[in-house]
Amino acid sequence: MGNREDLLAGARKVIVERGVAKATARDIAAAAGVSLAAIGYHFGSKEQLITEALTDGLGTAIGDSMEALIRQGGGAAPLAAFVALWNSMPAVFTDNRDSMLASLENLVRVARSPESQKFFAESLSGAYGDMADALREAHPHLTEDQAEAIAELYFVLVQGLGILQTIAPEAKLPDGNRLAQAVAALSAG
């Protein structure tokens, strides 16, 4: 890995261990095994490094799991695959709880930073695109536009359900069956 990748990994490690508010540039540089100046050189600021580390790291962990679940649903009817995916997502959230907590802590910081908002907004199309590609692989009959629309729905659902499970892990949240019932009711109406 290069310094940039080392810094992203070091930032994720420090953030998960200490939280966003307590993550110092010095701690991140030490965890990465690089100089403090490398943060400014590669990211411009500690804040931008944190934004990228959390967006990329959490997106990869949960995104890769989602894409694997989407591909597992290949061959099944799309609504059945939808049910299976959303019945499996609580385990993905549980497996990534520490990262989810760090991400929640980071949301307020991102909302107050135009630079971080811009990075996050630019990252969305990549997240949608990767998910749409997995959907088209699993369900080749979907048009590109349909796959993108489903990917956008999945992204919104994963954000909302992920937050809810992180802040209220004992709450009864809708499972895949309940979500499918809602989708079917909307399409029938």
C-alpha positions in Angstrom: 0.0 0.0 0.0 1.0 3.6 -0.5 0.8 6.5 2.0 -2.7 7.4 0.8 -4.1 3.9 1.3 -2.2 3.6 4.6 -3.8 6.8 5.8 -7.3 5.6 4.9 -6.7 2.4 6.8 -5.1 4.2 9.7 -8.0 6.7 9.9 -10.6 3.9 9.8 -8.7 2.1 12.6 -8.5 5.1 14.8 -12.1 6.2 14.2 -13.5 2.8 15.0 -11.4 2.6 18.2 -11.9 6.2 19.5 -14.7 7.8 17.5 -14.6 10.6 15.0 -14.5 13.4 17.6 -11.4 11.9 19.4 -9.5 11.0 16.2 -6.5 13.3 16.0 -4.3 13.8 12.9 -1.3 12.7 15.0 -3.0 9.4 16.0 -4.1 8.7 12.4 -0.6 9.4 11.0 0.9 7.1 13.7 -1.6 4.3 13.0 -0.7 4.7 9.3 3.0 4.8 9.9 3.4 8.0 7.9 4.3 11.6 8.7 1.7 14.1 9.8 2.4 16.1 6.7 1.2 13.2 4.5 -2.4 13.9 5.6 -2.2 17.4 4.1 -0.4 16.2 1.0 -2.8 13.5 0.1 -6.1 14.8 1.5 -5.7 18.5 2.2 -7.1 18.2 5.7 -7.9 15.7 8.4 -11.6 16.3 7.8 -11.4 15.2 4.2 -9.3 12.2 5.1 -12.0 11.1 7.6 -14.8 11.7 5.1 -13.1 9.5 2.5 -12.0 6.9 5.0 -15.6 6.4 6.3 -17.3 6.7 3.0 -15.0 4.3 1.2 -14.5 1.9 4.2 -18.1 1.6 5.2 -19.4 1.6 1.6 -17.0 -1.2 0.8 -17.9 -3.4 3.7 -21.7 -3.0 3.4 -21.7 -2.6 -0.4 -19.7 -5.7 -1.0 -22.0 -7.7 1.3 -25.1 -6.3 -0.5 -23.7 -7.0 -3.9 -23.0 -10.6 -2.9 -26.5 -11.0 -1.6 -27.9 -9.4 -4.8 -25.9 -11.9 -6.9 -27.1 -14.8 -4.7 -30.7 -13.8 -5.7 -29.9 -14.3 -9.4 -32.4 -16.8 -11.0 -35.1 -16.0 -8.4 -38.0 -13.8 -9.2 -37.0 -10.2 -8.5 -39.4 -9.7 -5.6 -38.3 -13.0 -4.0 -34.7 -11.9 -4.3 -35.7 -8.6 -2.7 -37.1 -10.4 0.3 -34.0 -12.6 0.7 -31.7 -9.6 0.5 -33.6 -7.5 3.1 -34.0 -10.5 5.4 -30.2 -10.9 5.3 -29.2 -7.2 5.8 -29.7 -7.1 9.6 -26.7 -9.5 9.9 -24.6 -7.2 7.7 -25.5 -4.2 9.9 -24.6 -6.2 13.0 -21.3 -7.3 11.5 -20.4 -3.7 10.8 -21.8 -2.1 13.9 -18.6 -0.3 14.9 -18.3 1.2 11.5 -21.9 2.2 11.5 -21.5 4.0 14.8 -18.5 5.9 13.4 -20.5 6.8 10.3 -23.4 8.1 12.3 -21.0 10.3 14.3 -19.5 11.5 11.0 -22.9 12.5 9.5 -23.2 15.7 11.4 -19.6 16.7 10.5 -20.3 16.0 6.8 -23.6 18.0 6.9 -21.6 21.0 8.2 -18.8 20.8 5.6 -19.4 21.8 2.0 -16.2 20.0 0.9 -17.4 16.7 2.6 -20.9 17.1 1.2 -19.4 17.5 -2.3 -17.3 14.3 -1.9 -20.3 12.4 -0.6 -22.6 13.6 -3.4 -20.0 12.6 -6.0 -19.6 9.1 -4.4 -23.4 8.4 -4.8 -23.3 7.7 -8.5 -20.6 5.1 -8.0 -22.5 3.4 -5.3 -25.7 3.3 -7.4 -23.7 2.1 -10.4 -22.0 -0.7 -8.6 -25.3 -1.9 -7.2 -27.1 -1.6 -10.6 -24.4 -3.6 -12.2 -24.9 -6.4 -9.7 -28.7 -6.2 -10.2 -28.3 -6.5 -14.0 -26.0 -9.5 -13.5 -28.5 -11.2 -11.2 -31.5 -10.2 -13.3 -30.5 -9.7 -16.9 -34.1 -8.9 -18.0 -33.9 -5.6 -16.1 -33.2 -2.5 -18.2 -30.4 -0.3 -17.2 -32.9 2.3 -16.0 -34.8 -0.2 -14.0 -31.6 -1.5 -12.4 -30.6 2.0 -11.5 -34.0 2.8 -10.0 -33.8 -0.4 -7.9 -30.2 0.4 -6.8 -31.4 3.9 -5.7 -34.2 2.3 -3.7 -31.8 -0.2 -2.1 -29.4 2.6 -1.2 -32.1 4.6 0.5 -33.3 1.5 2.4 -29.8 0.5 3.5 -29.2 4.0 4.8 -32.4 4.2 6.7 -32.5 0.6 8.0 -28.8 0.7 8.9 -29.3 3.8 11.0 -32.4 2.5 12.7 -30.7 -0.8 13.5 -27.6 1.0 14.8 -29.5 3.3 17.1 -32.3 0.9 18.1 -30.9 -2.7 17.8 -33.8 -4.2 19.7 -36.5 -2.5 17.7 -38.8 -4.4 15.4 -37.8 -3.2 12.0 -39.5 -4.2 8.7 -38.0 -7.3 7.3 -37.8 -8.3 3.6 -41.3 -9.8 3.7 -42.8 -6.6 5.1 -41.0 -4.4 2.6 -42.1 -6.6 -0.3 -45.6 -6.4 0.9 -45.4 -2.6 0.8 -43.8 -2.7 -2.7 -46.5 -5.1 -4.0 -49.2 -2.9 -2.5 -47.8 0.2 -4.3 -47.5 -1.6 -7.6 -51.0 -3.1 -7.4 -52.6 0.3 -6.5 
